[in-house]
């Protein structure tokens, strides 16, 4: 039989030329013909429509095509009969073998299994046989690494050799089954075989071609860049020579300037400073090409993040992109919901994971979304109020005594979570197939399946789940929940989702999938050194010497293959753009080596002013903002607040607009439940400790110091116990307070000696404040501590104390600030006979009080300010954004008030609410 090899330039004319060769090989000429007796092996079925069109065009009439498919498709009937071992089952078997031998830490096993299966498939694909024994393999590894008597290599050789032999027993892998099936397929060929190669080197197909050519006529069509013509082909030949060549300077010296000019008409380089700029540059270029009438456009996604951003920007312009590469299943909505559910199980309803789950899409399809939203809000509110960081059962118990909107629906949601948890965690360990069954059942109980089935990615995920269940149903290896979750997460990372609902001539693909395909225009997205790079070899074979010793392509061969893929893509397209992000985290990002060499070639050939010079994409400009008046709203009388606290009054003094946003619009930030104790939580604990202590010991006189210290220590220990159990690092706060106990008792005794005695703690007070004109305002607050005076302080006089977990000096600076209103406000609440108001410093090197001078006088001044300010609100006065620099530094309303954005000072009709400064 005959073997004919034809080389064709990998440009836009590759498929028409291939069609001509196929028809000539078949002896067809004239109009139409019959190729149905033959077989056509394609590297990618995406080539078939264009090749079929080319065959019909060259044939000049109707044409019966040969049996056409990829190698996997052509050998599928024989491969199916071999009952190949599913990849999931194969990995599980290797995992069981490794776990039994205890060679690796449990946490490493799945990583090792992934590397080994990839290694074994590469060896199988290239028909490489490992040496017959471990010693021979070790010798080859030592040769590769130039080492002798290496314990590490001896261990690697033992692992690879043992598992390779073990895997050879029983059912074949998919790679092995495909290799065996290919032999059966070739053995039954009874007509011509046409093989289209992706590169000049046939690689693993060489053995198949040789066997087939002994039975039937074989035509091999292979791309060869040396045959390409034109300015761009000459430029690429100079920059990326295929064989040993003269130094670059000598090569470029012979390159005519018109070659660079001609190449520049087809190829452009674009560097963008940010991811957003890169995405916008790609989107703008695609839109420009569409306006020019180009339709078949390819986006080659080296940088997936930038490519997805470009896709989103195009979809805003109603331009759809067909994504051939797919997304990792782990990035889809269904995967996010499943991961949130597994995190709730793993952490016993850790508060953030729980709220994420309750607010996630797809769950509780049978519950009204508004009801579900109120339930989630109620649970979130309860978590913050009670400080419950985790514990599903603790939350359910707390709901029994909770009140408010959404509580009943919250009980329902948590009850269903508990039922689903009971299904998932019915036993501590089970098989992987059973874990998957439990997962599916738990999602059914959570009302997720109806919406998952309607979701495109969700439907594919359910198919994947059922397939894995069936494949692993016979396996009996048992796993605990954490180990199963590691396996599950790895499987989700490896699984791809492809949205097949979109049909568009604009496609997103990867470089290898674009081999031999022709487009009207193409953009290579992310051509930097990180993203435009050959795939990384498995960890066992990172050393190039190892790959050579085992007869596998090394890193240099992979890089050449990638470069030829890029060259073929540029030659096959009428217009090309190579784009990359040039700045990342304020550091320069270099283009890929191949791009740098191409740029250097054009620079040496014609200078940097030639068309292939890099076009820098300017950063996106901020939109022009016309000068506006700063925010200064006025309130309708019905919206004027009727209650006022000390913190509310302080906010009004600091910035009227901030008061408006917080207390009128209700936009105050919700406090986060911290992972550990913070300074504010520390202060709250001290309040509770001292209140309990003074309730038990209102007077210290006559009490034993040791007993008092023991009592205060015991109360403190009990108060910090739960916090320390949740987070041992909070033990530092406990120790910090315990260091102050003796000093606090000494300070309290000195206070009693001065004539002040504890009277009440955590005292809630309220008072009606008359504004006149039938208007009133309720003042309210909680005073940490009230002492009663005797002797020189006057019988019945009160001292108002506010505990602060801060140093004494900072409190004295605060109380001296005329804009600080807290103590004056408390004095106003308490009424008359207030002889003292002070902050108590409970932290730092010195415990003591920061006294407010003349508290009743300051309360009277504040009384007048409150009256004028709220009457001004009722009369329509504005609430301008006029906070000081210190007040604005940490203001959560900074994005609303537009301070600093306006063209000048606010211009507001009428009086503004800013009376306090005038009062000073």
Buried (B, 14 or more C-beta within 10 A) or exposed (E): EEBBBBBBBBBBBBBBBBBBBBBBBBEBEEEEBEBEEBBBBBBBEBBBEBBBEBBBEBBBEEBEBBBBBBBEBBBBEBBEEBEBBBBBBBBBBBBBBBBEEEBBEEEEBBEBBBBBBBBBBBBBBBEEEBBEEBEEBBBBBBBBBEEEEBEEBBEBBBBBBBBBEEBEEEBBBBBBBBBBBBEBBBEEBEEBBBBBBBBBBBBBBEBBBEBBBEBBBBBBBBBBBEBBEBBBBBBBBBBBBBEEEEEBEEBBEEBEEEBBBBBBEBBBBBBBBBBBBBBBBBBBBBBEBBEEEBEBBBBBBBBBBBBBBBBEBBEEEEBBBBBBBBBBBBBBBBBBBBBBBBBBBEBBBBBBBBBBBBBBBBBBBEBEEEBBBBBBBBBBBBBBEBBBBBBBEBBBEBBEEBEEEBBEBBBBBBEBBBEBBEBBEEEEEBBBBBBBBBBBBBBBBBBBBEBBEEBBBBBBBBEBBEEBBEBBBEBEBBBEBEBBBBBBBBBBEEBEBBBEEEEBBBBBBBBBBBBBBBBBBBBBBBBBBBBBBBEEBBBBBEBBBBBBBBEBBBBEBBBBBBBBBBBBBBBBBBBBBBBBBBBEEEEEBEBBEBBBBBBBBBBBBBEEEBBBBBBEBEEEEEEEEEEEBBBBBBBEEEEBBEEBBBBBBBBBBBBBBBBBBBBBEEEBEEEEBEBBBBEEBBBBBBBBBBBBBBEEBEEBEEEEEEEBBEBBBEBBEEBBEEBBEBBEEBEEBBEEBBEBBBBBBEBBBEBBEBBBBBBBBBBEBEEEBEBEEEBEBEBBBBBBBBBBBBEEBEEEBBBBBBBBBBBBEBBBEBBEEEBBBBBBBBBBBBEEEBBBBBBBBBBBEEBBBBBBEEBBEBBBBBBEBBBBBBBBBBEEBBBBBBBEEEBBEEBEBBEBBBBEEBEEEBEBEEEBBBBBEEEE
